[in-house]
Amino acid sequence: MHSKQCALQVLFLFILITRMAPVIATFLGIDSFQSGDADPLLYLGGARSILSTGVNPFNFFSPVYFYFVAACLYLGRGHAIVAIGATALVGWLTVIGIYQLSKKLFNEETAFLAALLTGIYPNLIYFGANLFPETLTIFWIVFSFFMLIEYIHTSQKYYLLLSGILWGLASQSRGRVPFFLDLHCSRYFAT
């Protein structure tokens, strides 16, 4: 038991270092904040606009990630590295959520493998280090499903309520997520 716990702690530490390495490289100037994509700059610009004017000029996009980045900029006194670090940290917390969800659905060995694979998946590391909203969206989705599984196991209505709230946050963090609502609700229509 103790060796499994130690291995799990080492895994999560390794994944945290893997997630934060690009952020630290950006902070130290080894790598610049260039993703080759306009999305991170759009979210950064929208968040800065929210802080300076109170208005998001890109209001046709889902708003939650703009407010997340704006809150990080506010806490970091305008430094984008704080928002990048917070997004990477959310990615790491998502890996822990995937571990917990997999453990609840399957077993500890499967959960360990799921955490390892999602922790080192290059696209998720890239999204977390470049201010893409997918990282926060996946976080909300994973914990929404975790709450849904808790509801199924316990029949406690507040888990279902939390699942819906988290799903709503996911829907407002990234466009096109509401199209998967039928997947989320299919369990209730099938029974």
N, CA, C and O of each residue as an XYZ file, in Angstrom:
764
protein
N       0.829     -1.205      0.000
C       0.000      0.000      0.000
C       0.867      1.260      0.000
O       0.611      2.208     -0.742
N       1.902      1.248      0.850
C       2.757      2.419      0.955
C       3.503      2.678     -0.341
O       3.669      3.833     -0.734
N       3.960      1.616     -1.020
C       4.689      1.792     -2.284
C       3.770      2.324     -3.383
O       4.213      3.097     -4.232
N       2.495      1.922     -3.379
C       1.539      2.455     -4.361
C       1.316      3.947     -4.136
O       1.256      4.725     -5.088
N       1.193      4.335     -2.883
C       0.994      5.745     -2.546
C       2.214      6.565     -2.935
O       2.079      7.679     -3.440
N       3.390      6.027     -2.705
C       4.628      6.707     -3.061
C       4.738      6.846     -4.588
O       5.112      7.903     -5.096
N       4.412      5.776     -5.305
C       4.447      5.818     -6.772
C       3.457      6.845     -7.310
O       3.745      7.543     -8.282
N       2.301      6.935     -6.681
C       1.299      7.906     -7.111
C       1.776      9.333     -6.869
O       1.576     10.205     -7.714
N       2.401      9.575     -5.726
C       2.937     10.906     -5.436
C       4.055     11.276     -6.402
O       4.138     12.422     -6.845
N       4.908     10.326     -6.730
C       5.977     10.571     -7.699
C       5.380     10.868     -9.069
O       5.843     11.767     -9.771
N       4.349     10.110     -9.450
C       3.682     10.349    -10.734
C       3.116     11.763    -10.797
O       3.345     12.477    -11.773
N       2.383     12.173     -9.773
C       1.779     13.506     -9.782
C       2.839     14.607     -9.741
O       2.655     15.655    -10.360
N       3.928     14.394     -9.037
C       5.025     15.358     -9.025
C       5.672     15.447    -10.410
O       5.958     16.542    -10.895
N       5.900     14.305    -11.039
C       6.464     14.274    -12.395
C       5.559     15.019    -13.372
O       6.037     15.787    -14.206
N       4.268     14.793    -13.266
C       3.324     15.452    -14.169
C       3.283     16.956    -13.892
O       3.201     17.756    -14.825
N       3.338     17.341    -12.627
C       3.383     18.767    -12.299
C       4.616     19.423    -12.905
O       4.519     20.507    -13.480
N       5.761     18.788    -12.787
C       6.988     19.331    -13.371
C       6.865     19.395    -14.891
O       7.276     20.375    -15.513
N       6.296     18.343    -15.485
C       6.103     18.318    -16.934
C       5.185     19.446    -17.383
O       5.429     20.069    -18.417
N       4.133     19.715    -16.616
C       3.184     20.778    -16.964
C       3.781     22.165    -16.758
O       3.490     23.088    -17.520
N       4.613     22.314    -15.736
C       5.143     23.635    -15.417
C       6.436     23.967    -16.157
O       6.812     25.137    -16.221
N       7.121     22.980    -16.713
C       8.394     23.234    -17.406
C       8.256     24.252    -18.540
O       9.083     25.159    -18.627
N       7.247     24.143    -19.413
C       7.124     25.172    -20.456
C       6.826     26.563    -19.885
O       7.257     27.572    -20.444
N       6.100     26.611    -18.788
C       5.782     27.894    -18.154
C       7.053     28.522    -17.596
O       7.291     29.718    -17.762
N       7.858     27.710    -16.938
C       9.119     28.213    -16.377
C      10.055     28.653    -17.492
O      10.738     29.670    -17.372
N      10.087     27.881    -18.585
C      10.923     28.259    -19.736
C      10.489     29.602    -20.310
O      11.329     30.420    -20.683
N       9.191     29.828    -20.381
C       8.682     31.122    -20.858
C       9.079     32.231    -19.904
O       9.514     33.298    -20.338
N       8.934     31.990    -18.597
C       9.263     32.991    -17.590
C      10.743     33.372    -17.632
O      11.093     34.544    -17.494
N      11.603     32.377    -17.823
C      13.044     32.628    -17.839
C      13.531     33.185    -19.172
O      14.698     33.553    -19.308
N      12.642     33.246    -20.145
C      13.027     33.789    -21.440
C      13.672     32.772    -22.358
O      14.146     33.122    -23.439
N      13.698     31.504    -21.936
C      14.248     30.442    -22.782
C      13.329     30.221    -23.978
O      13.789     29.949    -25.087
N      12.050     30.340    -23.742
C      11.050     30.189    -24.793
C      10.129     31.394    -24.702
O       9.801     31.849    -23.606
N       9.721     31.899    -25.825
C       8.817     33.048    -25.809
C       7.380     32.572    -25.904
O       7.111     31.432    -26.283
N       6.474     33.450    -25.560
C       5.057     33.128    -25.591
C       4.567     33.204    -27.037
O       3.850     34.134    -27.407
N       4.952     32.236    -27.840
C       4.562     32.173    -29.237
C       4.004     30.793    -29.512
O       4.754     29.818    -29.544
N       2.733     30.698    -29.706
C       2.143     29.391    -29.961
C       1.917     29.158    -31.449
O       1.586     28.043    -31.853
N       2.088     30.178    -32.258
C       1.804     30.024    -33.678
C       0.320     30.091    -33.965
O      -0.108     29.847    -35.093
N      -0.455     30.414    -32.975
C      -1.901     30.475    -33.106
C      -2.374     31.791    -32.503
O      -1.784     32.286    -31.542
N      -3.422     32.349    -33.059
C      -3.914     33.638    -32.569
C      -4.804     33.503    -31.334
O      -5.033     34.492    -30.638
N      -5.306     32.310    -31.050
C      -6.231     32.140    -29.924
C      -5.676     32.637    -28.590
O      -6.364     33.391    -27.901
N      -4.453     32.246    -28.194
C      -3.963     32.725    -26.898
C      -3.888     34.252    -26.827
O      -4.198     34.847    -25.794
N      -3.482     34.869    -27.909
C      -3.405     36.335    -27.919
C      -4.796     36.954    -27.864
O      -4.984     38.008    -27.258
N      -5.761     36.309    -28.490
C      -7.145     36.777    -28.440
C      -7.672     36.729    -27.008
O      -8.273     37.693    -26.533
N      -7.445     35.604    -26.317
C      -7.916     35.481    -24.938
C      -7.183     36.446    -24.011
O      -7.785     37.023    -23.106
N      -5.900     36.616    -24.237
C      -5.127     37.560    -23.435
C      -5.611     38.993    -23.671
O      -5.768     39.763    -22.723
N      -5.845     39.343    -24.929
C      -6.347     40.680    -25.249
C      -7.737     40.934    -24.696
O      -8.017     42.015    -24.178
N      -8.609     39.938    -24.805
C      -9.956     40.077    -24.244
C      -9.937     40.237    -22.736
O     -10.686     41.040    -22.180
N      -9.068     39.460    -22.067
C      -8.956     39.560    -20.607
C      -8.412     40.916    -20.190
O      -8.880     41.506    -19.216
N      -7.426     41.409    -20.924
C      -6.885     42.741    -20.603
C      -7.930     43.823    -20.825
O      -7.991     44.801    -20.080
N      -8.748     43.644    -21.847
C      -9.819     44.600    -22.099
C     -10.856     44.569    -20.971
O     -11.361     45.615    -20.563
N     -11.168     43.391    -20.477
C     -12.107     43.278    -19.349
C     -11.570     44.044    -18.150
O     -12.320     44.749    -17.474
N     -10.274     43.910    -17.881
C      -9.684     44.597    -16.733
C      -9.630     46.111    -16.920
O      -9.820     46.863    -15.964
N      -9.371     46.558    -18.144
C      -9.215     47.999    -18.351
C     -10.534     48.721    -18.604
O     -10.711     49.856    -18.162
N     -11.464     48.073    -19.312
C     -12.717     48.758    -19.667
C     -13.956     48.114    -19.077
O     -15.023     48.727    -19.041
N     -13.819     46.883    -18.615
C     -14.978     46.156    -18.113
C     -15.776     45.475    -19.206
O     -16.814     44.872    -18.935
N     -15.302     45.566    -20.444
C     -16.030     45.004    -21.586
C     -15.108     44.060    -22.345
O     -13.933     44.357    -22.560
N     -15.655     42.923    -22.746
C     -14.916     41.983    -23.580
C     -15.263     42.258    -25.042
O     -16.416     42.075    -25.431
N     -14.305     42.692    -25.864
C     -14.607     42.969    -27.264
C     -14.901     41.709    -28.072
O     -15.403     41.790    -29.194
N     -14.591     40.558    -27.508
C     -14.823     39.287    -28.200
C     -15.991     38.556    -27.544
O     -15.884     37.372    -27.222
N     -17.093     39.250    -27.349
C     -18.215     38.684    -26.613
C     -18.968     37.611    -27.382
O     -19.923     37.039    -26.858
N     -18.562     37.327    -28.605
C     -19.181     36.246    -29.364
C     -18.533     34.900    -29.040
O     -18.982     33.865    -29.534
N     -17.470     34.903    -28.205
C     -16.857     33.667    -27.717
C     -17.405     33.356    -26.333
O     -17.931     34.234    -25.649
N     -17.278     32.102    -25.929
C     -17.709     31.704    -24.586
C     -16.912     32.501    -23.548
O     -15.692     32.618    -23.668
N     -17.591     33.053    -22.524
C     -16.953     34.059    -21.654
C     -16.109     33.552    -20.495
O     -15.256     34.299    -20.019
N     -16.294     32.334    -20.016
C     -15.669     31.925    -18.754
C     -14.150     31.978    -18.822
O     -13.511     32.427    -17.871
N     -13.561     31.534    -19.921
C     -12.097     31.532    -19.992
C     -11.541     32.959    -20.016
O     -10.476     33.212    -19.453
N     -12.240     33.880    -20.653
C     -11.804     35.277    -20.624
C     -11.751     35.791    -19.186
O     -10.802     36.470    -18.794
N     -12.788     35.459    -18.403
C     -12.821     35.909    -17.010
C     -11.768     35.197    -16.161
O     -11.208     35.793    -15.241
N     -11.499     33.938    -16.459
C     -10.439     33.204    -15.765
C      -9.088     33.872    -16.006
O      -8.329     34.111    -15.067
N      -8.795     34.170    -17.268
C      -7.524     34.828    -17.600
C      -7.485     36.224    -16.987
O      -6.445     36.647    -16.481
N      -8.607     36.944    -17.025
C      -8.654     38.284    -16.429
C      -8.385     38.222    -14.924
O      -7.661     39.062    -14.389
N      -8.962     37.235    -14.243
C      -8.719     37.089    -12.805
C      -7.245     36.790    -12.535
O      -6.668     37.316    -11.583
N      -6.640     35.953    -13.363
C      -5.213     35.646    -13.205
C      -4.358     36.884    -13.458
O      -3.393     37.136    -12.737
N      -4.717     37.657    -14.487
C      -3.977     38.890    -14.761
C      -4.115     39.871    -13.607
O      -3.150     40.536    -13.231
N      -5.307     39.960    -13.051
C      -5.541     40.854    -11.926
C      -4.676     40.436    -10.730
O      -4.015     41.269    -10.110
N      -4.690     39.138    -10.417
C      -3.897     38.642     -9.289
C      -2.404     38.765     -9.546
O      -1.624     38.964     -8.614
N      -2.002     38.647    -10.812
C      -0.595     38.735    -11.169
C      -0.154     40.114    -11.599
O       0.930     40.285    -12.155
N      -1.005     41.105    -11.337
C      -0.701     42.505    -11.664
C      -0.352     42.702    -13.143
O       0.555     43.455    -13.499
N      -1.115     41.989    -13.990
C      -0.979     42.172    -15.427
C       0.018     41.274    -16.116
O       0.167     41.348    -17.336
N       0.705     40.428    -15.376
C       1.708     39.553    -15.977
C       1.050     38.298    -16.549
O       0.397     37.542    -15.831
N       1.232     38.093    -17.839
C       0.611     36.952    -18.521
C       1.128     35.620    -18.007
O       0.429     34.612    -18.104
N       2.332     35.595    -17.464
C       2.905     34.343    -16.978
C       2.062     33.745    -15.851
O       2.052     32.526    -15.675
N       1.362     34.573    -15.091
C       0.498     34.073    -14.014
C      -0.683     33.314    -14.619
O      -1.061     32.250    -14.129
N      -1.259     33.865    -15.683
C      -2.367     33.182    -16.354
C      -1.897     31.882    -16.999
O      -2.605     30.876    -16.962
N      -0.714     31.903    -17.584
C      -0.173     30.691    -18.195
C       0.085     29.633    -17.120
O      -0.249     28.462    -17.302
N       0.676     30.047    -16.013
C       0.928     29.124    -14.910
C      -0.353     28.562    -14.310
O      -0.424     27.379    -13.979
N      -1.361     29.413    -14.172
C      -2.642     28.955    -13.627
C      -3.303     27.957    -14.574
O      -3.896     26.974    -14.128
N      -3.203     28.206    -15.869
C      -3.780     27.274    -16.839
C      -3.046     25.935    -16.787
O      -3.676     24.880    -16.855
N      -1.724     25.972    -16.667
C      -0.949     24.728    -16.540
C      -1.316     23.995    -15.253
O      -1.399     22.766    -15.240
N      -1.535     24.737    -14.177
C      -1.928     24.129    -12.910
C      -3.314     23.482    -13.016
O      -3.542     22.406    -12.462
N      -4.227     24.131    -13.721
C      -5.545     23.544    -13.956
C      -5.403     22.233    -14.742
O      -6.119     21.266    -14.482
N      -4.478     22.213    -15.697
C      -4.216     20.977    -16.434
C      -3.731     19.865    -15.526
O      -4.120     18.709    -15.690
N      -2.878     20.209    -14.565
C      -2.394     19.223    -13.604
C      -3.537     18.731    -12.710
O      -3.640     17.536    -12.435
N      -4.383     19.641    -12.264
C      -5.537     19.240    -11.447
C      -6.491     18.349    -12.237
O      -7.148     17.478    -11.667
N      -6.567     18.565    -13.540
C      -7.392     17.715    -14.390
C      -6.869     16.284    -14.390
O      -7.651     15.333    -14.367
N      -5.557     16.133    -14.416
C      -4.959     14.793    -14.365
C      -5.339     14.101    -13.055
O      -5.651     12.910    -13.051
N      -5.316     14.835    -11.956
C      -5.733     14.260    -10.670
C      -7.209     13.875    -10.727
O      -7.601     12.829    -10.210
N      -8.023     14.719    -11.354
C      -9.442     14.392    -11.520
C      -9.649     13.151    -12.375
O     -10.519     12.332    -12.080
N      -8.861     13.006    -13.428
C      -8.962     11.811    -14.274
C      -8.547     10.575    -13.488
O      -9.144      9.509    -13.640
N      -7.540     10.714    -12.659
C      -7.144      9.595    -11.795
C      -8.312      9.198    -10.883
O      -8.655      8.020    -10.787
N      -8.918     10.181    -10.218
C     -10.012      9.887     -9.290
C     -11.220      9.285    -10.011
O     -11.837      8.338     -9.524
N     -11.545      9.843    -11.171
C     -12.675      9.329    -11.953
C     -12.411      7.904    -12.417
O     -13.293      7.050    -12.324
N     -11.214      7.639    -12.914
C     -10.866      6.292    -13.379
C     -10.844      5.289    -12.231
O     -11.251      4.140    -12.398
N     -10.376      5.719    -11.081
C     -10.358      4.836     -9.905
C     -11.778      4.468     -9.489
O     -12.058      3.329     -9.113
N     -12.665      5.454     -9.564
C     -14.054      5.197     -9.188
C     -14.751      4.279    -10.206
O     -15.559      3.429     -9.832
N     -14.429      4.460    -11.485
C     -15.079      3.663    -12.526
C     -14.448      2.282    -12.717
O     -15.150      1.316    -13.017
N     -13.127      2.186    -12.545
C     -12.435      0.948    -12.864
C     -11.663      0.441    -11.640
O     -12.246     -0.175    -10.748
N     -10.374      0.697    -11.602
C      -9.555      0.277    -10.457
C      -8.324      1.167    -10.381
O      -8.119      2.033    -11.232
N      -7.510      0.949     -9.362
C      -6.371      1.830     -9.122
C      -5.304      1.722    -10.212
O      -4.678      2.723    -10.561
N      -5.093      0.534    -10.746
C      -4.092      0.364    -11.798
C      -4.501      1.109    -13.069
O      -3.679      1.772    -13.702
N      -5.759      0.994    -13.429
C      -6.274      1.702    -14.602
C      -6.196      3.209    -14.382
O      -5.859      3.961    -15.297
N      -6.507      3.643    -13.172
C      -6.443      5.069    -12.853
C      -5.022      5.590    -12.960
O      -4.801      6.693    -13.460
N      -4.058      4.812    -12.495
C      -2.650      5.204    -12.580
C      -2.236      5.371    -14.040
O      -1.587      6.353    -14.400
N      -2.614      4.409    -14.876
C      -2.283      4.477    -16.299
C      -2.985      5.657    -16.975
O      -2.386      6.352    -17.796
N      -4.251      5.880    -16.629
C      -4.994      7.016    -17.204
C      -4.342      8.344    -16.823
O      -4.218      9.242    -17.655
N      -3.931      8.462    -15.570
C      -3.270      9.696    -15.124
C      -1.933      9.880    -15.835
O      -1.595     10.987    -16.254
N      -1.184      8.809    -15.970
C       0.106      8.895    -16.652
C      -0.070      9.326    -18.109
O       0.625     10.226    -18.580
N      -0.989      8.691    -18.812
C      -1.182      8.996    -20.235
C      -1.714     10.410    -20.462
O      -1.256     11.104    -21.370
N      -2.663     10.837    -19.655
C      -3.163     12.212    -19.833
C      -2.154     13.231    -19.336
O      -2.109     14.356    -19.833
N      -1.352     12.851    -18.368
C      -0.345     13.772    -17.841
C       0.771     14.073    -18.810
O       1.324     15.173    -18.798
N       1.112     13.116    -19.649
C       2.214     13.322    -20.591
C       1.723     13.528    -22.023
O       2.539     13.621    -22.941
N       0.422     13.601    -22.230
C      -0.117     13.795    -23.576
C       0.313     15.182    -24.082
O      -0.049     16.190    -23.476
N       1.073     15.246    -25.173
C       1.651     16.519    -25.618
C       0.633     17.631    -25.894
O       0.885     18.788    -25.559
N      -0.497     17.299    -26.491
C      -1.482     18.351    -26.785
C      -2.004     19.010    -25.517
O      -2.198     20.225    -25.487
N      -2.232     18.225    -24.474
C      -2.735     18.817    -23.231
C      -1.672     19.668    -22.548
O      -1.994     20.675    -21.918
N      -0.413     19.270    -22.667
C       0.669     20.103    -22.129
C       0.750     21.403    -22.927
O       0.883     22.483    -22.351
N       0.669     21.296    -24.242
C       0.730     22.462    -25.124
C      -0.426     23.425    -24.844
O      -0.218     24.633    -24.731
N      -1.649     22.885    -24.731
C      -2.802     23.739    -24.445
C      -2.636     24.452    -23.109
O      -2.978     25.627    -22.982
N      -2.112     23.740    -22.114
C      -1.946     24.329    -20.793
C      -0.881     25.403    -20.725
O      -0.947     26.295    -19.879
N       0.105     25.324    -21.613
C       1.197     26.292    -21.570
C       1.011     27.439    -22.559
O       1.899     28.281    -22.692
N      -0.109     27.488    -23.246
C      -0.298     28.501    -24.276
C      -1.649     29.209    -24.214
O      -2.092     29.761    -25.221
N      -2.294     29.209    -23.091
C      -3.556     29.941    -22.892
C      -4.658     29.526    -23.864
O      -5.322     30.375    -24.458
N      -4.844     28.246    -24.018
C      -5.981     27.755    -24.777
C      -7.093     27.395    -23.795
O      -6.806     26.889    -22.711
N      -8.358     27.643    -24.147
C      -9.451     27.379    -23.212
C      -9.754     25.898    -23.019
O     -10.489     25.534    -22.101
N      -9.199     25.041    -23.867
C      -9.486     23.606    -23.751
C      -9.074     23.051    -22.395
O      -9.737     22.156    -21.872
N      -7.999     23.560    -21.821
C      -7.529     23.056    -20.532
C      -8.589     23.259    -19.452
O      -8.908     22.329    -18.711
N      -9.127     24.452    -19.362
C     -10.163     24.723    -18.357
C     -11.445     23.959    -18.680
O     -12.124     23.473    -17.776
N     -11.771     23.856    -19.948
C     -12.983     23.137    -20.358
C     -12.893     21.665    -19.981
O     -13.848     21.102    -19.445
N     -11.763     21.043    -20.254
C     -11.580     19.632    -19.905
C     -11.645     19.453    -18.391
O     -12.194     18.464    -17.905
N     -11.094     20.392    -17.655
C     -11.174     20.359    -16.186
C     -12.634     20.310    -15.733
O     -13.009     19.458    -14.927
N     -13.460     21.229    -16.253
C     -14.875     21.252    -15.868
C     -15.572     19.956    -16.271
O     -16.369     19.421    -15.501
N     -15.283     19.445    -17.465
C     -15.942     18.225    -17.948
C     -15.573     17.029    -17.073
O     -16.448     16.256    -16.683
N     -14.288     16.871    -16.761
C     -13.850     15.738    -15.944
C     -14.542     15.764    -14.589
O     -15.050     14.740    -14.133
N     -14.565     16.921    -13.943
C     -15.188     16.980    -12.628
C     -16.716     16.935    -12.703
O     -17.371     16.532    -11.741
N     -17.282     17.342    -13.830
C     -18.720     17.176    -14.029
C     -19.079     15.692    -14.072
O     -20.036     15.259    -13.430
N     -18.312     14.923    -14.826
C     -18.557     13.482    -14.881
C     -18.257     12.814    -13.543
O     -18.935     11.859    -13.166
N     -17.255     13.302    -12.825
C     -16.969     12.748    -11.507
C     -18.171     12.951    -10.579
O     -18.561     12.037     -9.853
N     -18.752     14.147    -10.608
C     -19.938     14.413     -9.778
C     -21.127     13.563    -10.231
O     -21.925     13.116     -9.406
N     -21.243     13.341    -11.538
C     -22.324     12.494    -12.055
C     -22.169     11.060    -11.553
O     -23.156     10.429    -11.174
N     -20.958     10.547    -11.548
C     -20.706      9.196    -11.035
C     -20.986      9.141     -9.533
O     -21.532      8.157     -9.036
N     -20.612     10.202     -8.814
C     -20.923     10.255     -7.380
C     -22.439     10.207     -7.159
O     -22.926      9.542     -6.245
N     -23.162     10.917     -8.005
C     -24.630     10.896     -7.897
C     -25.167      9.484     -8.144
O     -26.044      9.015     -7.419
N     -24.645      8.818     -9.159
C     -25.112      7.465     -9.482
C     -24.834      6.515     -8.322
O     -25.649      5.639     -8.035
N     -23.701      6.676     -7.654
C     -23.339      5.787     -6.548
C     -24.078      6.116     -5.254
O     -24.352      5.215     -4.461
N     -24.403      7.385     -5.027
C     -24.971      7.772     -3.733
C     -26.424      8.241     -3.794
O     -27.100      8.266     -2.765
N     -26.913      8.610     -4.966
C     -28.254      9.183     -5.165
C     -28.441     10.498     -4.406
O     -29.573     10.902     -4.141
N     -27.357     11.158     -4.060
C     -27.427     12.465     -3.415
C     -27.628     13.525     -4.499
O     -26.790     13.673     -5.388
N     -28.724     14.249     -4.425
C     -29.095     15.197     -5.482
C     -28.082     16.325     -5.670
O     -27.950     16.844     -6.778
N     -27.364     16.716     -4.617
C     -26.422     17.819     -4.764
C     -25.271     17.449     -5.703
O     -24.686     18.333     -6.329
N     -24.935     16.152     -5.811
C     -23.919     15.752     -6.797
C     -24.426     15.995     -8.215
O     -23.675     16.433     -9.087
N     -25.688     15.712     -8.433
C     -26.278     15.968     -9.750
C     -26.314     17.469    -10.043
O     -26.042     17.894    -11.166
N     -26.647     18.258     -9.042
C     -26.644     19.712     -9.191
C     -25.231     20.221     -9.505
O     -25.048     21.028    -10.417
N     -24.238     19.747     -8.747
C     -22.855     20.153     -9.011
C     -22.402     19.719    -10.404
O     -21.681     20.450    -11.084
N     -22.827     18.532    -10.822
C     -22.480     18.060    -12.160
C     -23.040     19.004    -13.223
O     -22.353     19.339    -14.188
N     -24.278     19.424    -13.042
C     -24.880     20.360    -13.996
C     -24.202     21.715    -13.995
O     -24.012     22.315    -15.053
N     -23.836     22.203    -12.824
C     -23.139     23.494    -12.733
C     -21.787     23.412    -13.425
O     -21.420     24.307    -14.187
N     -21.046     22.343    -13.163
C     -19.735     22.180    -13.797
C     -19.861     22.023    -15.304
O     -19.034     22.531    -16.061
N     -20.912     21.308    -15.741
C     -21.149     21.179    -17.179
C     -21.484     22.541    -17.791
O     -21.045     22.853    -18.898
N     -22.249     23.338    -17.078
C     -22.544     24.691    -17.552
C     -21.296     25.542    -17.669
O     -21.149     26.301    -18.627
N     -20.392     25.424    -16.698
C     -19.119     26.149    -16.779
C     -18.294     25.677    -17.971
O     -17.657     26.482    -18.651
N     -18.309     24.365    -18.222
C     -17.599     23.837    -19.391
C     -18.201     24.389    -20.674
O     -17.480     24.745    -21.606
N     -19.520     24.459    -20.714
C     -20.209     24.974    -21.901
C     -19.889     26.427    -22.160
O     -19.881     26.874    -23.307
N     -19.626     27.168    -21.095
C     -19.321     28.586    -21.246
C     -17.817     28.863    -21.293
O     -17.403     30.019    -21.382
N     -16.999     27.806    -21.233
C     -15.551     27.971    -21.336
C     -15.056     27.781    -22.758
O     -14.042     28.358    -23.151
N     -15.759     26.988    -23.516
C     -15.344     26.687    -24.883
C     -16.588     26.413    -25.713
O     -17.496     25.712    -25.265
N     -16.632     26.952    -26.895
C     -17.769     26.721    -27.773
C     -17.879     25.264    -28.179
O     -16.913     24.510    -28.060
N     -19.007     24.876    -28.642
C     -19.330     23.539    -29.131
C     -19.479     22.491    -28.039
O     -19.878     21.368    -28.348
N     -19.187     22.789    -26.799
C     -19.381     21.823    -25.721
C     -20.866     21.501    -25.533
O     -21.185     20.346    -25.253
N     -21.801     22.468    -25.674
C     -23.215     22.121    -25.476
C     -23.726     21.040    -26.420
O     -24.740     20.402    -26.139
N     -23.030     20.829    -27.541
C     -23.475     19.791    -28.457
C     -23.332     18.399    -27.864
O     -23.955     17.451    -28.343
N     -22.514     18.270    -26.821
C     -22.322     16.988    -26.171
C     -23.255     16.797    -24.983
O     -23.135     15.819    -24.245
N     -24.178     17.724    -24.799
C     -25.111     17.625    -23.682
C     -25.951     16.356    -23.768
O     -26.284     15.764    -22.742
N     -26.296     15.933    -24.988
C     -27.078     14.710    -25.125
C     -26.319     13.503    -24.598
O     -26.939     12.591    -24.049
N     -25.004     13.465    -24.744
C     -24.195     12.401    -24.175
C     -24.261     12.439    -22.656
O     -24.379     11.402    -22.002
N     -24.184     13.646    -22.101
C     -24.213     13.821    -20.651
C     -25.552     13.377    -20.061
O     -25.592     12.803    -18.973
N     -26.632     13.638    -20.768
C     -27.973     13.337    -20.244
C     -28.493     11.966    -20.681
O     -29.541     11.542    -20.196
N     -27.817     11.274    -21.558
C     -28.344     10.041    -22.116
C     -28.612      8.976    -21.048
O     -29.494      8.135    -21.222
N     -27.875      9.007    -19.972
C     -28.091      8.033    -18.914
C     -29.481      8.162    -18.316
O     -30.092      7.165    -17.935
N     -29.980      9.387    -18.235
C     -31.281      9.598    -17.606
C     -32.421      9.253    -18.547
O     -33.480      8.804    -18.112
N     -32.203      9.463    -19.837
C     -33.257      9.124    -20.797
C     -33.303      7.632    -21.077
O     -34.339      7.114    -21.492
N     -32.200      6.936    -20.856
C     -32.131      5.500    -21.113
C     -32.788      4.692    -20.012
O     -33.202      3.555    -20.238
N     -32.888      5.271    -18.812
C     -33.469      4.500    -17.694
C     -34.938      4.792    -17.505
O     -35.570      4.228    -16.612
